[in-house]
Amino acid sequence: MPIVKTKKAIEEIQSGEVLEIHPTDKGAKVDLTAWVKSGGHELLKDIEEEGIFKFRVQKA
């Protein structure tokens, strides 16, 4: 589900803008990292705090 929501959210922002994502799904790290790379976007932040992942993605 994080990929679907992220894809919709990133379509609503302009190139160069940053989207912050806080998924709780353990598979989100692998999925989002691969999705960011395949879309040509840049992963600016990738951390986990208390079971919650925090990603900052800059739109290509």
PyMOL Python script that loads the backbone (N, CA, C, O; Angstrom):
from pymol import cmd

cmd.read_pdbstr("""\
ATOM      1  N   MET A   1       0.801  -1.204   0.000  1.00  0.00           N
ATOM      2  CA  MET A   1       0.000   0.000   0.000  1.00  0.00           C
ATOM      3  C   MET A   1       0.850   1.277   0.000  1.00  0.00           C
ATOM      4  O   MET A   1       0.444   2.263  -0.615  1.00  0.00           O
ATOM      5  N   PRO A   2       2.011   1.298   0.663  1.00  0.00           N
ATOM      6  CA  PRO A   2       2.812   2.526   0.643  1.00  0.00           C
ATOM      7  C   PRO A   2       3.181   2.975  -0.771  1.00  0.00           C
ATOM      8  O   PRO A   2       3.246   4.175  -1.039  1.00  0.00           O
ATOM      9  N   ILE A   3       3.422   2.027  -1.677  1.00  0.00           N
ATOM     10  CA  ILE A   3       3.805   2.397  -3.041  1.00  0.00           C
ATOM     11  C   ILE A   3       2.648   3.090  -3.748  1.00  0.00           C
ATOM     12  O   ILE A   3       2.858   4.097  -4.424  1.00  0.00           O
ATOM     13  N   VAL A   4       1.447   2.578  -3.609  1.00  0.00           N
ATOM     14  CA  VAL A   4       0.277   3.164  -4.267  1.00  0.00           C
ATOM     15  C   VAL A   4       0.051   4.589  -3.769  1.00  0.00           C
ATOM     16  O   VAL A   4      -0.149   5.503  -4.569  1.00  0.00           O
ATOM     17  N   LYS A   5       0.081   4.778  -2.462  1.00  0.00           N
ATOM     18  CA  LYS A   5      -0.125   6.108  -1.884  1.00  0.00           C
ATOM     19  C   LYS A   5       1.011   7.055  -2.261  1.00  0.00           C
ATOM     20  O   LYS A   5       0.778   8.231  -2.541  1.00  0.00           O
ATOM     21  N   THR A   6       2.224   6.546  -2.266  1.00  0.00           N
ATOM     22  CA  THR A   6       3.376   7.370  -2.615  1.00  0.00           C
ATOM     23  C   THR A   6       3.311   7.802  -4.070  1.00  0.00           C
ATOM     24  O   THR A   6       3.594   8.956  -4.391  1.00  0.00           O
ATOM     25  N   LYS A   7       2.942   6.892  -4.943  1.00  0.00           N
ATOM     26  CA  LYS A   7       2.835   7.220  -6.364  1.00  0.00           C
ATOM     27  C   LYS A   7       1.807   8.324  -6.586  1.00  0.00           C
ATOM     28  O   LYS A   7       2.059   9.259  -7.347  1.00  0.00           O
ATOM     29  N   LYS A   8       0.665   8.228  -5.939  1.00  0.00           N
ATOM     30  CA  LYS A   8      -0.370   9.260  -6.069  1.00  0.00           C
ATOM     31  C   LYS A   8       0.126  10.595  -5.524  1.00  0.00           C
ATOM     32  O   LYS A   8      -0.092  11.640  -6.137  1.00  0.00           O
ATOM     33  N   ALA A   9       0.790  10.560  -4.377  1.00  0.00           N
ATOM     34  CA  ALA A   9       1.272  11.788  -3.748  1.00  0.00           C
ATOM     35  C   ALA A   9       2.363  12.450  -4.576  1.00  0.00           C
ATOM     36  O   ALA A   9       2.393  13.676  -4.685  1.00  0.00           O
ATOM     37  N   ILE A  10       3.251  11.669  -5.155  1.00  0.00           N
ATOM     38  CA  ILE A  10       4.357  12.252  -5.910  1.00  0.00           C
ATOM     39  C   ILE A  10       3.879  12.855  -7.227  1.00  0.00           C
ATOM     40  O   ILE A  10       4.512  13.764  -7.764  1.00  0.00           O
ATOM     41  N   GLU A  11       2.764  12.349  -7.745  1.00  0.00           N
ATOM     42  CA  GLU A  11       2.189  12.921  -8.962  1.00  0.00           C
ATOM     43  C   GLU A  11       1.632  14.320  -8.713  1.00  0.00           C
ATOM     44  O   GLU A  11       1.477  15.099  -9.653  1.00  0.00           O
ATOM     45  N   GLU A  12       1.333  14.643  -7.462  1.00  0.00           N
ATOM     46  CA  GLU A  12       0.742  15.932  -7.114  1.00  0.00           C
ATOM     47  C   GLU A  12       1.769  17.015  -6.806  1.00  0.00           C
ATOM     48  O   GLU A  12       1.399  18.172  -6.610  1.00  0.00           O
ATOM     49  N   ILE A  13       3.055  16.660  -6.758  1.00  0.00           N
ATOM     50  CA  ILE A  13       4.076  17.669  -6.470  1.00  0.00           C
ATOM     51  C   ILE A  13       4.914  17.934  -7.714  1.00  0.00           C
ATOM     52  O   ILE A  13       4.889  17.167  -8.677  1.00  0.00           O
ATOM     53  N   GLN A  14       5.650  19.030  -7.672  1.00  0.00           N
ATOM     54  CA  GLN A  14       6.488  19.442  -8.797  1.00  0.00           C
ATOM     55  C   GLN A  14       7.870  18.792  -8.714  1.00  0.00           C
ATOM     56  O   GLN A  14       8.313  18.372  -7.645  1.00  0.00           O
ATOM     57  N   SER A  15       8.528  18.721  -9.848  1.00  0.00           N
ATOM     58  CA  SER A  15       9.894  18.210  -9.906  1.00  0.00           C
ATOM     59  C   SER A  15      10.779  19.024  -8.960  1.00  0.00           C
ATOM     60  O   SER A  15      10.719  20.253  -8.948  1.00  0.00           O
ATOM     61  N   GLY A  16      11.596  18.334  -8.173  1.00  0.00           N
ATOM     62  CA  GLY A  16      12.486  18.995  -7.226  1.00  0.00           C
ATOM     63  C   GLY A  16      11.904  19.109  -5.825  1.00  0.00           C
ATOM     64  O   GLY A  16      12.641  19.317  -4.862  1.00  0.00           O
ATOM     65  N   GLU A  17      10.582  18.973  -5.704  1.00  0.00           N
ATOM     66  CA  GLU A  17       9.958  19.032  -4.386  1.00  0.00           C
ATOM     67  C   GLU A  17      10.191  17.716  -3.647  1.00  0.00           C
ATOM     68  O   GLU A  17      10.490  16.691  -4.259  1.00  0.00           O
ATOM     69  N   VAL A  18      10.049  17.761  -2.327  1.00  0.00           N
ATOM     70  CA  VAL A  18      10.346  16.604  -1.487  1.00  0.00           C
ATOM     71  C   VAL A  18       9.071  16.083  -0.828  1.00  0.00           C
ATOM     72  O   VAL A  18       8.251  16.849  -0.322  1.00  0.00           O
ATOM     73  N   LEU A  19       8.931  14.780  -0.851  1.00  0.00           N
ATOM     74  CA  LEU A  19       7.807  14.088  -0.232  1.00  0.00           C
ATOM     75  C   LEU A  19       8.340  13.284   0.946  1.00  0.00           C
ATOM     76  O   LEU A  19       9.323  12.557   0.807  1.00  0.00           O
ATOM     77  N   GLU A  20       7.694  13.410   2.111  1.00  0.00           N
ATOM     78  CA  GLU A  20       8.095  12.622   3.271  1.00  0.00           C
ATOM     79  C   GLU A  20       7.062  11.525   3.488  1.00  0.00           C
ATOM     80  O   GLU A  20       5.858  11.784   3.473  1.00  0.00           O
ATOM     81  N   ILE A  21       7.533  10.304   3.688  1.00  0.00           N
ATOM     82  CA  ILE A  21       6.684   9.131   3.809  1.00  0.00           C
ATOM     83  C   ILE A  21       7.011   8.433   5.128  1.00  0.00           C
ATOM     84  O   ILE A  21       8.183   8.291   5.475  1.00  0.00           O
ATOM     85  N   HIS A  22       5.979   7.992   5.872  1.00  0.00           N
ATOM     86  CA  HIS A  22       6.161   7.315   7.157  1.00  0.00           C
ATOM     87  C   HIS A  22       5.417   5.983   7.173  1.00  0.00           C
ATOM     88  O   HIS A  22       4.435   5.845   7.903  1.00  0.00           O
ATOM     89  N   PRO A  23       5.849   5.010   6.398  1.00  0.00           N
ATOM     90  CA  PRO A  23       5.170   3.710   6.409  1.00  0.00           C
ATOM     91  C   PRO A  23       5.552   2.886   7.645  1.00  0.00           C
ATOM     92  O   PRO A  23       6.628   3.069   8.215  1.00  0.00           O
ATOM     93  N   THR A  24       4.668   1.988   8.045  1.00  0.00           N
ATOM     94  CA  THR A  24       4.966   1.085   9.160  1.00  0.00           C
ATOM     95  C   THR A  24       5.207  -0.338   8.665  1.00  0.00           C
ATOM     96  O   THR A  24       5.628  -1.198   9.437  1.00  0.00           O
ATOM     97  N   ASP A  25       4.948  -0.586   7.409  1.00  0.00           N
ATOM     98  CA  ASP A  25       5.119  -1.902   6.791  1.00  0.00           C
ATOM     99  C   ASP A  25       6.602  -2.244   6.702  1.00  0.00           C
ATOM    100  O   ASP A  25       7.387  -1.469   6.156  1.00  0.00           O
ATOM    101  N   LYS A  26       6.990  -3.401   7.236  1.00  0.00           N
ATOM    102  CA  LYS A  26       8.405  -3.810   7.231  1.00  0.00           C
ATOM    103  C   LYS A  26       8.976  -3.943   5.818  1.00  0.00           C
ATOM    104  O   LYS A  26      10.171  -3.726   5.618  1.00  0.00           O
ATOM    105  N   GLY A  27       8.148  -4.293   4.842  1.00  0.00           N
ATOM    106  CA  GLY A  27       8.614  -4.433   3.469  1.00  0.00           C
ATOM    107  C   GLY A  27       8.741  -3.117   2.734  1.00  0.00           C
ATOM    108  O   GLY A  27       9.222  -3.077   1.602  1.00  0.00           O
ATOM    109  N   ALA A  28       8.314  -2.042   3.370  1.00  0.00           N
ATOM    110  CA  ALA A  28       8.311  -0.737   2.712  1.00  0.00           C
ATOM    111  C   ALA A  28       9.715  -0.267   2.335  1.00  0.00           C
ATOM    112  O   ALA A  28       9.899   0.365   1.294  1.00  0.00           O
ATOM    113  N   LYS A  29      10.690  -0.567   3.163  1.00  0.00           N
ATOM    114  CA  LYS A  29      12.052  -0.094   2.890  1.00  0.00           C
ATOM    115  C   LYS A  29      12.553  -0.627   1.553  1.00  0.00           C
ATOM    116  O   LYS A  29      13.050   0.135   0.724  1.00  0.00           O
ATOM    117  N   VAL A  30      12.423  -1.912   1.346  1.00  0.00           N
ATOM    118  CA  VAL A  30      12.877  -2.522   0.095  1.00  0.00           C
ATOM    119  C   VAL A  30      12.038  -2.014  -1.076  1.00  0.00           C
ATOM    120  O   VAL A  30      12.574  -1.631  -2.116  1.00  0.00           O
ATOM    121  N   ASP A  31      10.718  -2.015  -0.894  1.00  0.00           N
ATOM    122  CA  ASP A  31       9.810  -1.602  -1.967  1.00  0.00           C
ATOM    123  C   ASP A  31      10.011  -0.144  -2.367  1.00  0.00           C
ATOM    124  O   ASP A  31      10.129   0.165  -3.553  1.00  0.00           O
ATOM    125  N   LEU A  32      10.051   0.755  -1.381  1.00  0.00           N
ATOM    126  CA  LEU A  32      10.190   2.175  -1.695  1.00  0.00           C
ATOM    127  C   LEU A  32      11.559   2.502  -2.280  1.00  0.00           C
ATOM    128  O   LEU A  32      11.668   3.321  -3.193  1.00  0.00           O
ATOM    129  N   THR A  33      12.589   1.870  -1.762  1.00  0.00           N
ATOM    130  CA  THR A  33      13.929   2.107  -2.305  1.00  0.00           C
ATOM    131  C   THR A  33      13.992   1.715  -3.780  1.00  0.00           C
ATOM    132  O   THR A  33      14.539   2.454  -4.598  1.00  0.00           O
ATOM    133  N   ALA A  34      13.441   0.573  -4.113  1.00  0.00           N
ATOM    134  CA  ALA A  34      13.421   0.121  -5.512  1.00  0.00           C
ATOM    135  C   ALA A  34      12.548   1.025  -6.367  1.00  0.00           C
ATOM    136  O   ALA A  34      12.914   1.351  -7.496  1.00  0.00           O
ATOM    137  N   TRP A  35      11.398   1.434  -5.844  1.00  0.00           N
ATOM    138  CA  TRP A  35      10.482   2.296  -6.595  1.00  0.00           C
ATOM    139  C   TRP A  35      11.121   3.655  -6.882  1.00  0.00           C
ATOM    140  O   TRP A  35      11.007   4.178  -7.991  1.00  0.00           O
ATOM    141  N   VAL A  36      11.793   4.223  -5.877  1.00  0.00           N
ATOM    142  CA  VAL A  36      12.465   5.518  -6.051  1.00  0.00           C
ATOM    143  C   VAL A  36      13.503   5.418  -7.165  1.00  0.00           C
ATOM    144  O   VAL A  36      13.567   6.278  -8.043  1.00  0.00           O
ATOM    145  N   LYS A  37      14.300   4.382  -7.123  1.00  0.00           N
ATOM    146  CA  LYS A  37      15.353   4.190  -8.127  1.00  0.00           C
ATOM    147  C   LYS A  37      14.756   4.009  -9.518  1.00  0.00           C
ATOM    148  O   LYS A  37      15.233   4.608 -10.482  1.00  0.00           O
ATOM    149  N   SER A  38      13.719   3.190  -9.625  1.00  0.00           N
ATOM    150  CA  SER A  38      13.124   2.927 -10.944  1.00  0.00           C
ATOM    151  C   SER A  38      12.442   4.159 -11.525  1.00  0.00           C
ATOM    152  O   SER A  38      12.325   4.292 -12.743  1.00  0.00           O
ATOM    153  N   GLY A  39      11.991   5.062 -10.651  1.00  0.00           N
ATOM    154  CA  GLY A  39      11.323   6.274 -11.119  1.00  0.00           C
ATOM    155  C   GLY A  39      12.271   7.428 -11.375  1.00  0.00           C
ATOM    156  O   GLY A  39      11.849   8.489 -11.834  1.00  0.00           O
ATOM    157  N   GLY A  40      13.558   7.231 -11.081  1.00  0.00           N
ATOM    158  CA  GLY A  40      14.538   8.287 -11.300  1.00  0.00           C
ATOM    159  C   GLY A  40      14.529   9.354 -10.217  1.00  0.00           C
ATOM    160  O   GLY A  40      15.163  10.398 -10.364  1.00  0.00           O
ATOM    161  N   HIS A  41      13.810   9.095  -9.128  1.00  0.00           N
ATOM    162  CA  HIS A  41      13.749  10.049  -8.025  1.00  0.00           C
ATOM    163  C   HIS A  41      14.981   9.864  -7.138  1.00  0.00           C
ATOM    164  O   HIS A  41      15.772   8.944  -7.344  1.00  0.00           O
ATOM    165  N   GLU A  42      15.132  10.751  -6.149  1.00  0.00           N
ATOM    166  CA  GLU A  42      16.292  10.650  -5.258  1.00  0.00           C
ATOM    167  C   GLU A  42      15.834  10.412  -3.823  1.00  0.00           C
ATOM    168  O   GLU A  42      14.990  11.143  -3.305  1.00  0.00           O
ATOM    169  N   LEU A  43      16.387   9.400  -3.195  1.00  0.00           N
ATOM    170  CA  LEU A  43      16.090   9.107  -1.794  1.00  0.00           C
ATOM    171  C   LEU A  43      17.026   9.954  -0.940  1.00  0.00           C
ATOM    172  O   LEU A  43      18.234   9.723  -0.922  1.00  0.00           O
ATOM    173  N   LEU A  44      16.467  10.938  -0.228  1.00  0.00           N
ATOM    174  CA  LEU A  44      17.268  11.853   0.570  1.00  0.00           C
ATOM    175  C   LEU A  44      17.465  11.367   2.000  1.00  0.00           C
ATOM    176  O   LEU A  44      18.480  11.658   2.633  1.00  0.00           O
ATOM    177  N   LYS A  45      16.481  10.622   2.502  1.00  0.00           N
ATOM    178  CA  LYS A  45      16.531  10.169   3.893  1.00  0.00           C
ATOM    179  C   LYS A  45      15.883   8.801   3.984  1.00  0.00           C
ATOM    180  O   LYS A  45      14.866   8.543   3.340  1.00  0.00           O
ATOM    181  N   ASP A  46      16.465   7.935   4.775  1.00  0.00           N
ATOM    182  CA  ASP A  46      15.960   6.573   4.946  1.00  0.00           C
ATOM    183  C   ASP A  46      16.364   6.104   6.338  1.00  0.00           C
ATOM    184  O   ASP A  46      17.455   5.564   6.521  1.00  0.00           O
ATOM    185  N   ILE A  47      15.485   6.309   7.323  1.00  0.00           N
ATOM    186  CA  ILE A  47      15.803   5.893   8.689  1.00  0.00           C
ATOM    187  C   ILE A  47      14.617   5.134   9.292  1.00  0.00           C
ATOM    188  O   ILE A  47      13.500   5.194   8.780  1.00  0.00           O
ATOM    189  N   GLU A  48      14.880   4.428  10.375  1.00  0.00           N
ATOM    190  CA  GLU A  48      13.822   3.748  11.120  1.00  0.00           C
ATOM    191  C   GLU A  48      13.916   4.169  12.576  1.00  0.00           C
ATOM    192  O   GLU A  48      14.982   4.097  13.188  1.00  0.00           O
ATOM    193  N   GLU A  49      12.789   4.609  13.125  1.00  0.00           N
ATOM    194  CA  GLU A  49      12.721   5.000  14.529  1.00  0.00           C
ATOM    195  C   GLU A  49      11.507   4.337  15.157  1.00  0.00           C
ATOM    196  O   GLU A  49      10.378   4.596  14.741  1.00  0.00           O
ATOM    197  N   GLU A  50      11.719   3.500  16.137  1.00  0.00           N
ATOM    198  CA  GLU A  50      10.645   2.840  16.877  1.00  0.00           C
ATOM    199  C   GLU A  50       9.655   2.115  15.964  1.00  0.00           C
ATOM    200  O   GLU A  50       8.443   2.188  16.165  1.00  0.00           O
ATOM    201  N   GLY A  51      10.182   1.425  14.970  1.00  0.00           N
ATOM    202  CA  GLY A  51       9.342   0.638  14.073  1.00  0.00           C
ATOM    203  C   GLY A  51       8.682   1.411  12.955  1.00  0.00           C
ATOM    204  O   GLY A  51       7.925   0.841  12.168  1.00  0.00           O
ATOM    205  N   ILE A  52       8.956   2.700  12.872  1.00  0.00           N
ATOM    206  CA  ILE A  52       8.389   3.521  11.800  1.00  0.00           C
ATOM    207  C   ILE A  52       9.522   3.992  10.902  1.00  0.00           C
ATOM    208  O   ILE A  52      10.503   4.576  11.362  1.00  0.00           O
ATOM    209  N   PHE A  53       9.366   3.726   9.623  1.00  0.00           N
ATOM    210  CA  PHE A  53      10.357   4.173   8.653  1.00  0.00           C
ATOM    211  C   PHE A  53      10.054   5.607   8.257  1.00  0.00           C
ATOM    212  O   PHE A  53       8.894   6.015   8.208  1.00  0.00           O
ATOM    213  N   LYS A  54      11.094   6.361   7.977  1.00  0.00           N
ATOM    214  CA  LYS A  54      10.936   7.737   7.512  1.00  0.00           C
ATOM    215  C   LYS A  54      11.764   7.898   6.248  1.00  0.00           C
ATOM    216  O   LYS A  54      12.983   7.728   6.251  1.00  0.00           O
ATOM    217  N   PHE A  55      11.081   8.224   5.186  1.00  0.00           N
ATOM    218  CA  PHE A  55      11.727   8.429   3.895  1.00  0.00           C
ATOM    219  C   PHE A  55      11.467   9.854   3.433  1.00  0.00           C
ATOM    220  O   PHE A  55      10.376  10.391   3.622  1.00  0.00           O
ATOM    221  N   ARG A  56      12.464  10.449   2.838  1.00  0.00           N
ATOM    222  CA  ARG A  56      12.295  11.731   2.151  1.00  0.00           C
ATOM    223  C   ARG A  56      12.735  11.484   0.719  1.00  0.00           C
ATOM    224  O   ARG A  56      13.869  11.082   0.459  1.00  0.00           O
ATOM    225  N   VAL A  57      11.814  11.733  -0.205  1.00  0.00           N
ATOM    226  CA  VAL A  57      12.045  11.459  -1.617  1.00  0.00           C
ATOM    227  C   VAL A  57      11.910  12.758  -2.394  1.00  0.00           C
ATOM    228  O   VAL A  57      10.906  13.463  -2.288  1.00  0.00           O
ATOM    229  N   GLN A  58      12.942  13.062  -3.181  1.00  0.00           N
ATOM    230  CA  GLN A  58      12.885  14.241  -4.045  1.00  0.00           C
ATOM    231  C   GLN A  58      12.441  13.797  -5.428  1.00  0.00           C
ATOM    232  O   GLN A  58      13.029  12.897  -6.029  1.00  0.00           O
ATOM    233  N   LYS A  59      11.392  14.446  -5.922  1.00  0.00           N
ATOM    234  CA  LYS A  59      10.842  14.077  -7.221  1.00  0.00           C
ATOM    235  C   LYS A  59      11.793  14.478  -8.334  1.00  0.00           C
ATOM    236  O   LYS A  59      12.359  15.571  -8.322  1.00  0.00           O
ATOM    237  N   ALA A  60      11.961  13.579  -9.296  1.00  0.00           N
ATOM    238  CA  ALA A  60      12.832  13.830 -10.452  1.00  0.00           C
ATOM    239  C   ALA A  60      12.216  14.885 -11.353  1.00  0.00           C
ATOM    240  O   ALA A  60      12.798  15.236 -12.380  1.00  0.00           O
TER     241      ALA A  60
END
""", "prot")
cmd.dss("prot")
cmd.show_as("cartoon", "prot")
cmd.util.cbc("prot")
cmd.orient("prot")
